[in-house]
Amino acid sequence: MMKKIFLLLVVLAITLSSRAWDYDILVSTPNTSLLFAANKGGDLRFAYYGDRITPGQINQIHDAWVGLNRPAYPAFGMDCTRSYAIQVVHPDGNMTLNLVVEGVEETKSENATVTSITMKDKVYPFTVKMNCKAYQNSDVIEIWTGIFHTEKKAVTLKRFDSACLPIRRGDVWISHLHGTWLAESSLTAEPLTPGMKVIHNTDGIRNGQLDHAELMFSLDGKPRENEGRVIGAALCWSGNYKLRVDTQDNHSHMLFAGMNEEASEYKLEPKTTFTTPKLAITYTNEGLSGASRNYHRWARNGQIHGGNVPRDILLNSWEGVYFDINEEVMDQMMQDIADMGGELFVMDDGWFGDKYPRNNDHSSLGDWVVNRRKLPNGIEGLITTAKKHGIKFGIWIEPESTNTVSELYDKHPDWVIRVPNREPRYGRGGTQLLLDLSNPQVQDFVFSVVDDLMTRYPEIAYMKWDANLSLLNYGSSYLPKDKQSHLYIEYHRGLEKAVQRIREKYPNLVMQACGGGGGRVNYGAMQGFDEFWVSDNTDAMQRIFMQWGTSYFFPPIAMAQHVSASPNHQTGKIVPIKFRFDVAMTGRLGMEIQPNTMNEQEKQFARKAIATYKEIRPVIQFGDLYRLISPFDKKEVASLMYITPEKDRAVFFAYKLDHYMNQLIPPFRMAGLKEDRFYRIKELNVPEGEKPCQLHDKIVSGKILMNVGLEIPLGKEYASRIFELNLVR
Ligand code: GLA
C-alpha cells in the first residue's frame, strides 16, 4: 500500500466568500463528495453530501447555503439540548466534552483515501479521531472514529456512535428491513416525520434477523427503484447496534449510527483506543437500485471475502436428511448432485460427536470430531467419495456454542456465558449455551475448530458457520467485575479476531455465515465470510420477497439461494420445479433437498437449469442489479434484471405472485440497457415439452425494452420467465 501522509490538508476558502471557513475538508469518491468545514478553535461542521464537487466548487456550496452547517460529531455537554454522537464521564465526574478540530491528515492507498480529522477536548486530554475512507473503485465512504485519552483513570463511554449524518429535510423517506426467523428482510418504506425513529438490535449475537443495521434515505419523495436521489447507510458491526434518525427541527434529519450503548457502558483505560465500527455511506441519483449497485460493487471489492471469485453450485444436506447422516446417504446425495451438474456437496448438522453423538439438537456442540458410527471412513472417506464424483466437499459447524451434554462442556464449564448464582436459561434443544468469546482462550478454541478440521482435511472447500443462539444469561466469567458491561462488545471483537486468524491462514476456504437463517446478514459479520444463508425458509414465493429486501444492501453473489422440496418444508406449498429454480437462480444457486425424492422430469429440469446457470453465472454474480417491479408494491408480479458492466448481456426475471381470472398484468419495463442498441431475447429454463414464449428470439431496442416494455405471457399460477438478452448491434 502506497502510504502518503499530508499533514493538515486544508483547502483554504476564498476569503472573499461570504461564508469562509478556516478548514474545508473535502472527501470524494468517483461520483460523490462529502464536505466538512470548521473554524480554528471550533467544532467540526457537516456541510454537504451528494454529487461529486471539485475543490473549486466548495464555496458555491457555502454561498448557495445548501451547506447544512450542522454538527458533524456532536458531543454531550456544552450544547446538551440536542441528540449527540458521544457522551462520556471523566474520572473527576465531569460529564461534558467540548471537541474542537485540531488537524487533518490524508493517507492514500491504491483504491482509497483516508481523511482523518482529529478533534480534541479544549480542557481534558481526550481525543476523537474521525476517519473517512473514500473508495476510488466504488461510491462508498466509510466513517468511523477512534476515541483516545490520557486522563489519570478510565473514562466511561456512555455513547459512542460511529458517525452522525445530517440530511436536509424535505419529502424524505426511509427504506429499511425488518423480519423474523423464517421471514427475514421484509422491506418497509415510510416518510420521516418529526420525532425519533430508532432501529436497533439487542440479540447480542445475530443482528440481521429482526431489524437490519442498514437504511436508505430517498430524498425526493416516495422511494423509486431507478430514479431519485438516495443516501444509503450501513453499519458494519456484527453485534448490537442502534440507528437513530432524529427530526427535531425544520432543517434536517440527523442520523446517528453506532454500537448499541444499552447495558454497554465502556470503561476506556488511559492510552488505549476505542475504535468504533464503520458506517458505510453511499449516495446516488439512480434510485434505490443505484444505491444497491454501489454497495454491491464495494462489497465485491473487499467487504465480503472472495468477492471476485465465482461461486460453486452446491447441494446442502439439511432439508434433505436433517440429522440422519450416514455414509451411504452422503454418497448417494453426492452422486445425485454431481449427476445434475453441481460442483460441491455440503454435509450439514449431525456428523459429529463421539461420546455424545449429535442425533438431534440436544447435544454435542463443541465436540467437532466425526461420529464413526455414522461415518466409519470419516471425513477422509467422504472427501474420497466427493472426488470420485468429481465435486468438492464442505461441512457444517457451529463453533461459538456448546451443549451441556458435550465433552467440551464437561471439560470447560467455565467457558460458557452464564450468570453466577443463577440457573442458566438454555437455548436450542434445551441445553445449548454460548461460549464466551471475550475470553482469548475461547477465541483460540473457535479458531482451532476450523484449524483442526483444515489441518486434518485440507481438501475441505467450504464451511457453513452457524450461530443458533442469542446472548442469554448476561454474564462473563472472563471479564472483570467492573467491566461486565463490555460483554456485548468484547464478544464480537473476540469473534472478529478468531475469524480474521482463520482468514489469514485459509484464504481459499469458502465460508458461509448462517445465523439460524439470516441472522448474520450484516457487513460486520460478513468481513470474513464469502456468503450468507438468506433464511431458513426456502419457500420460493416467500424467497422472492426476502431476496428482494436483502439485495438492497447485499450482493447476489453472497446470497445463498437453494431449491428445496415440494411441498415446501416450512410452508407446505406445492411449487413447480421451474418456479423454484427461477427464484433461486437470482443469487448463488444451490439445492437443499433429498434428490432421490425428485422424479425424473424434475431431475432433467434441474440438470438443464444448472447448465444454464453456469452460462449466466458471470452476469448474476458479477453484474449490476436493476430491480424493476417490487413484490412489496402489491402489483401481483415482480421483476428484476442483471446487466454486465459493458451492457452487452443481461438476464431478466419475471414472476407472477398471485393468480386469478381477469388479472391485470402490467408490461415489464427494463432498465440499465443501452438505449440506442438492439438486444436478442432468448428464453431460459423452458420446461421439457413446452415451447418458449413468442418473445423468444425477437430483437428489440434498448429504448423499447426500457420505455415501452414487454408484454410477457404469465398465464398460470406460479408462472415465471427468464430471458437472456444479448447485444446484437
Ligand atoms: C440452523 C440453520 C439451518 C441448519 C440447522 C442445523 O437452523 O439455519 O440451515 O444448518 O441450523 O441444525
Residues whose N, C-alpha, C, O or C-beta is under 5 A from the ligand:
A	BS01	GLA	W318 D348 D349 C514 G516 G517 D536
